[in-house]
């Protein structure tokens, strides 16, 4: 704008009290980067959908209302589909896989625009280096990270089966504090995995206090999800109570056949904690099977120390007998006579086992058909795979409990997945279809929860939980992470037998205002950002 025009405008204000803007300037001011027309807006609050257009400018939602198409440099016709905030997956494991596959196709085709990684105690210990790598690489989704207790304990204590010394505890707390200053959104534990299983509650409480000082969350894969699930939930609540920290119980479930239907009681425990004033929420994946490594079938004491020491235990007759005895006791406590519930998703040593249960592999090898022989097979498979680890899918839950947990208002949706390598192995289908399965199976078909409520669980509730200040709502000033989908056709396509199938129904997915899924196809764009927690500013100030 010329100095002459500016002077005329000032003179007009002085003389008339009104600002007269030249028509060319007015037209320029009305031009948005993108306008989404003809959609039904579900804004993430849980309120009913309504008809509105959405304007986007500089990666942000600029305006919601009736907006002429002429005001957009580009226009998307939503064609009466749902326009909602991008989904936030609060429980992901993208370390390593995102660096290899930065376009994160499986997440984006499922409507996910942001993930929280570093769960189950597993994260990068040098969070800043991880963030710098992602920024330099360019990623298609937004990523926030927790700092993992298991990773920190490994760094300080390796796989020692003991309590930390005062010096080791202080060193772990310092690592948590540094991660929070580097932008971690909280502390995670995997108390069912080594070395997390070796930690006692006070160790976790003190680490959680370090995270709480910077506004972090405590996210936990609790110590037991089967016969002792109540005790494990109480421990998570106790940590929240003593550390003064918000608690997120990860992939909430009941993974023991004799306890199927017990989810009503576990939810009651969470509600009781909330009435006490402890901020506890949960997340779940909408499947009756879990997924982790084959090591989870082994008693944790047997996995302490180095791999060579572990193998020595496997080879010692008396120790091997003790290991198998405990494996079989656990099996029977959970109401099972064999390991047919345990299916190999990826065996790096012998891929012909992929998709087969332990029982089926045992039969294939011509071994005796009993649980004791299958336990021997598990030990043999672990020994052959070594540090490469065998990935498994475990069918341990009931549909009734999945539905009960989904009805609970404080339940978020999470995949517990990484960035899938397309057509590699037989992974859990949750990597491809978690959100679309909720929308298709549980909202549209089973009518377990309404559409608007499901979207709240995927958007504003996760953003609130992990304090992602400008995400999770369709609201002016918020980041333009947006999904456009047909609620009548959206569906997961991945199955346990054929898991490599992208979800369908999402026509457009925007990340920070950029169309990453465009006309139901990945555009290849990488506008994702690293999202940081409240401690990040304290870290900046400390470095000045």
N, C-alpha and C positions, 0 to 999 in steps of 0.2 A: 504494500500500500504506500502511495507517494506521500510526502510530507504535506503537500497541498491538500490532498483528500482528508488527511487526518485533521488539518486545521479547519477545514469546512465542517467536519463532524463536531469538533469541539465548539465552534461558533454556533452550530445548530442547537447543541445542548444548552448553551448559555442563553440564547435568545428565546427558545421555545420550551425548553425543559424536556424535549424528546430527542431521541437518537434516530437520525435518518440514515439508514445503511444503504449504500448503493446496491442495486439488484445483483450485480456480479459478485459482490462480497457475500450477499445472502445465499446465493446459489452455492458458492464454494463452501460455506459453513454447513450446508445441509448434506454434503456428500460423505456418506459413511463407507468404510472399506467393504462392508458386506451387510446385506439385509436378508433375513430369513423370513419369508412371507408364508401366509396361509397355514400356519401350524397351530396345534393345540398345546399350549404351554403348561408343562408340569414343572413348577419352579424349584422343587426340592424341599419345600417347607412341609409337605404333606397335605397342603390345601388342594382343592379340586382343580382340574385342568380348566383353562380358559383360552379363548381365541385371542391371539395377539401376534404381532410381528416383533422381531428382535433385530436391533441394529448393533453392529460391531465396529469399533474404531480402535486402532492401535492395540489389538490383542485383548481388548476389554469389551464387556457389554456396555454399550453407550445409551441404549434406550429400548424400552419395551412398550408397545402400544400399537396404534395404527400408523404405519410408516409407508409412504408412497414408494413404489419400486424405483422411481426416478431418483430417490435420495441415496441409492446404493450404487457404488461402482461395480459391484457384483451382486446378483440376486440368486438366492436358492428358494425354489418353490417347494415348501414342505408337503404340499398336497394333502393337507388334513392329517398328517402324521403327528406323532408326539415330538415335541421339542423340549429337551430336558437338560439339566447340567450333566457334564461328563461324569462317569462313574468313578469312584475312588475305591480302589481295592486295598483294604487295610492290612492284608496279610499276604505278602508276596515274598519270593526269594529270587531276585533278579541278578544278584552278584554273579559275575562271570558270564551268564547267558545274555545279559543286555549288552555287554561289551562286544560279544560275538554277533548278536543279532539286534542292532540298535533300533530297528524299525518296529520291534515288539508287535508283530502282526496279530498274534493270538489274543493279546489284550485288547487291541484297538477294534478288531472285528467283533469283540464282545462288548463294546461300548466303554471300555475302561480308558480314561485319559490320565489318571494319576495312580501311582502305587506307593504303598509304604513297604519298604524292604527291611532287611536286617532282623527278621523275625526268628523265633525259636532259639534265641541265643546266638544265632549265626550272622555275623556282619563283617565288614571290613573294620579292622582296628584303627587304621589310619583313614578316617572318614574324609578328610580334606583331599587326600590323594585320589580317592574313589570319585569324589565329586568333580575334581579337576579332569579326570579321565573322561567322565561322561560329558562334561562341557566341551572338551576338545573334540570328542568324537561326534557329538550331535546325536540326539535321541528323539524318538517320535512321541514319547510319553513323558509326563512329569514324574519325578522320583523324589520321595522323602525317605530317610533312613533312620532306623533305630540303631542303637549300639548294642551288640550282643554280648551277654555275660559269658557264654561258652567260649567265644572268640577271645575275650579278655582273659579269662581264666587259663586258657591254653597258652596265651602269650606269656603270662606271669608264672604259671605253675605247671605248664604242660598237662599231662594226664594224671597228675598225682591224686591219689585217693585219700585225701586228708583235709583238715581245716587249714586255711591260710595262716601264715604267721602274721604278726602285726605289720611287718614291713610289706608283705605281699598284699595284705588287705588295703593298705594305704596306696600301694602302687596301682591296684585295680581301681580304686576310687578315683585316683588321679586320671586314669585313662578314660573313665566314664565322664568326668568333668571336662576333659579336653574335647571329647567327642561332642558333648553338649554345646560347648563353645564353637565347635566347627559346624554346628547346625543339626545335630541329631534331634529327633522329636521325642526321644525317650529311651528307656532301657528295655531290652527283651531278655527273656530266659527260655531255655529249653530244658526243663528239669527232668525230662524223661530220657534225655540224651547225655552221654558222657561228653565232657566232664561236669556238666551242669548237675547231673544226678548226684555227684559227690558233695555238692554244696549244701550246707545247712541253712536254715531260714535266716539267722542273724547276718550271715554273709551277704545275702540278697538284700536284706533290709537296709544295710549301710550303703550298698551300691545304689539302691533306689532313692535313698536320701540325697545322694549326689545328683541324681537326675532331677529330683523334685525341686532342687534349688534353682533350676533353670526352666521350670515349667514343663518338665517332661512327663511322659506317661509310662506306666509299667505294663508292658504287654507280655503275657506269659503263656507258653505251652506248659501247662501245669504238670505236676509230678506224676499223676496217674489219671487215666481217663476211663478206667474199667472198674474193678472191684473197690478201689479206694478213691473213687472220684470225689466223694464228699470231703474227705480229708484234704485232698489236693486243692479243692476250691477254697476251703477254709484257710489254707496256707496263703493263697493268693490274696484273700481278703485281709488276713493278718498283716501281710507285707504292706498293703495299702494303708491300713490303720496305723501301723507303727512308723512308716516312712512319710505319711502325709502326702500320698501320691495317688493320682487317678489310676485305676486298674482296668486293663483290657484282657479278658480271658480269651485266648485264641482258639479258633475252630472248636467251639463249645460242642460237646458230644457226650454220649454214653456208649463206650466201646466194649461192652461186655454183654453177651447174650442173656445171662440170668437177670441182668438189670434193665433190660429193654422196658421202656415206659417210665423209667426213673427220672426223666428229664423234668417232669413237673416239680419234683423235689429239688433238683439242682437249680432250677430257675427261682424257686422260693428262697434258696440260700442267697442268691444275688439280690433279690428284692429286699430281703431282711437287712443285708449290708447297706443297701441304699437308704433304707429307713433309719439306719444308725448314723447316716451321714457320710458313708464311704462311697466314693464315686466309682462304681463298678459297671462296666458294660461288657458285651460279648460279641463275637462274630462266628459265623459258620459258613461252610460250603454245603450246597444243597444236594449232597450225595450220601449214600449209606456205606461208602468205602473211604478209607484214608490212604495215605501214601507216604512212605519213608523208606529207609534202608532196611536190609535184612538184619542188620545188627540189633534192631529193636527187639528181636526175639530172644536175645542173649541177656542173661543177668548182668547188670552193669558192672559189678565187681570184677567180672571175668574180662572186662575190656580195659581195665586200668593199665597205665604205663605204656610202654612201646609195643608196636606190632609184634616184634620178636618175642616179647614176654607173653603176649596174648596167645601166640601160636604155641609157646611152651606149655601153657595151660591146656590148650586143646589136645596136645600130644601126651600129656601125663594122664595115665589111665584113671587114677582116683579123682583128679580134678575134672576131667572130661565127664566122668560119671556124675559128679556133683552138678555140673553145668546142665547136663541133660535132665537130671532129676528136677531141677528148678524150672526148666523150660516146660516140662510135662505138667508140673504142678500148676504153673500159670495157665497153661492150655486148659486144664480141667476146671480150674476156678472160673474160667470164662465160658464154661459150658460147651467145650468142644472136645472131640475125640481124636482129631487129626489136624493137620495144617492145610487143609483144602481151602481155607479162607485166604491164604497167603499166596498171591500171584506175582510172578516176576514181571516187572515192567521193562527193566533193562539190565541185562547181564553183560558187562563189558568183555568177559572172557569167552562166553558161549551164547551168542544171540539166538540160537535155536531154542533156548529156554524161555525167550521172551513170550509173554502171554500165557504161560503154563503155571499151574499151581504147584506148590511143593509136593503135594500128594501125587499129582500127575507126573511130575519129573521122577519121583520115586518109582512109580509104576513103569515109566519108560525105561528106567535103568534096570528093571527086573529085580528090585529089592523087595524084601518082605513088606507087606502092606500093614504097617502099624506105626503109631506115633513115635515110638522110640527110634525106629529106623529113619523116619523123617527128620527127627532131631539131629541124628548123625549126619544126614544129608546136608542140613543147614550149616553145620559146622564145617563140613567139607567144602561147600560152596563159598563160604566166607574165607576159608584158608586159600582157595585157588584165586579168588578175586583180589585178596589183599587190600591195599589202600584204595583200589579203584571203586570199591563199594558196589553192591548190587541194589538197585532200586526196586521197590515192591509196591503193590496195591493190596490193602488189607480190607476184606469185606467183613466188617465187625458191627455195623450199626443197623438200627431199624428205621423204617420209613415213618413210623409213628413219632419217634423222637425227633427226626428231622423236621416234621411238620409242627410239632409242639414248640420247638426252639424258634422256628421261623415266625410263629405267631407272637412271640415275646417282643414288645415294642423296642427294647433296647438291644436288639440283635442286628448287627451289620452283615453285609455280604462280602465274602472273601474267597479267593481261589486257592490260596496256599500253593501257588505255582510260580514257576519261572518263565522265561521266554522260551517257548517250545521250539525245538528243532524239528521242522516239518518232516514227517514220515520217518523219524528215527525212534526206534523202540516202540513199546506199547505203554505210553504214559497214562496217568489218570486223566480222564476226559475233562476234569475241572480246569485244566490248563487252557481249554478252548471254549468252554460253554457255561461257565458259572453264572454270570448275570443273565444271559439269555435263557438259561434253564429256569431261573427264578421267574422271569417275566412270562415265559411260555407255559411251563408246567405248573408252577405254584400260584401264579396270578391268574392267567387266562383259563387254564384247564381245571385246576383243583380249587381255585378261588380261596386259597388259604389267607391271602392278604390282598387288599386293593392295590391297584396300580400306583396311585400316588404315594401310598405308604411304602411300597417296595422301593420306589425311587428315592424317597427320603432316607431309607436305610443304606442306599448306595451313594448318597451325595452329601446332604447337609449333616447327617449324623456322623459319618466318618470325618468330615471337615471339622466339626465341633470337637470330636474326640481327640484328634491329633493337632488341633489348633492351626489349621491351614486357613488363615484369616480371610483370604479372598477367593476361596473355592467352595464348591458344593451348593451354590444357589445361582439361579438365573436372576441377577439383580444388577442394575447399573453400577459400574465401578468394579465389578467382580471380573475375574479372568474369564475369557470367552472359551471355556472348555464346555463343549456342547455336543449332544447327540441328537440325531433325528432318526426315529425308527417307527415302524408300523407295529403297533401293539397287537394286531390281529394275526400277524405272521411271524413275529420275532421268535426264534427257537434255537436251541442248541442242537447241533448235528453230531457231536462227538459221542461215542459209546465206549464201553469198556473194551469191546472187541475191536472196534475201529475208531480209535480216539483222534486221529489226525483229520479233523474236519472243522473248519471255521464256522462260527455262529452265523446265522443269517437274519436279516431283517433291519440291519442298520444301514441306512442309505448314506448318511453323512456323519462324520465324527470330526469335530474341530478341537484342536489343542492350541490354546493361546491365540485363538482367532484364525489359525491356519487349518485348511481342510486337509486332514491326513487320510481319512476315508472319504472318498469323493465318488458319488454314484456307485456306492458299494464296492469300491476298489481302493486299495492303498495307493496313495499318491507318491510315496517315497519321501515326503517332506519330514523334516526332523526339527520341529519347533518346541520340543519338550524342554522343560526347565528343571533344575535342581531346586527342590523346595526345602526350606530350612526351618528349624524350630526357634523358639523364643530365646534360647541361649546364644544364638548366632551373633546378635548385636553386642552381647557381653564379650564375646570372643574378639570382635573387631576392636572394641574399646581397649581390651587388654593388650592388643598388638600395636596400638598407636604409640 
